[in-house]
């Protein structure tokens, strides 16, 4: 384990590993949102962990933590605030979506997917500013 930690800079993790991880998490969130919407459309009664708000709240907390680490580190490295501002806007969209109705007409999925896309764009800007 110690050897792996020492090799992280050489593997490129130190340069943009957090942004890559955050973009991957955004992709998982996108897949979850689309799969949930399709499942809700196909099933008359939905339930279980996949549809629970706890999943969304935990996912948002993970996104906020990764965003603060990766985007905050980027500001310190390259000095540009735009990637962090774009990422924060996406996180705000995702947080706001939690307050919307958890149904097909409530707009939660639409605003979450848009927020995830904006957040991933912020991480991409962060990566480009670093390199």
KAKAKA-V316544 format. One record per helix or strand. SS is the DSSP state (~ for helix, > for strand). FROM is the first residue (numbers start at 1). TO is the last residue. If there is no record, write none. Layout:
SS:FROM:TO
SS:FROM:TO
//
This chain:
~:2:11
~:13:42
~:49:51
~:53:78
~:82:97
~:108:130
//
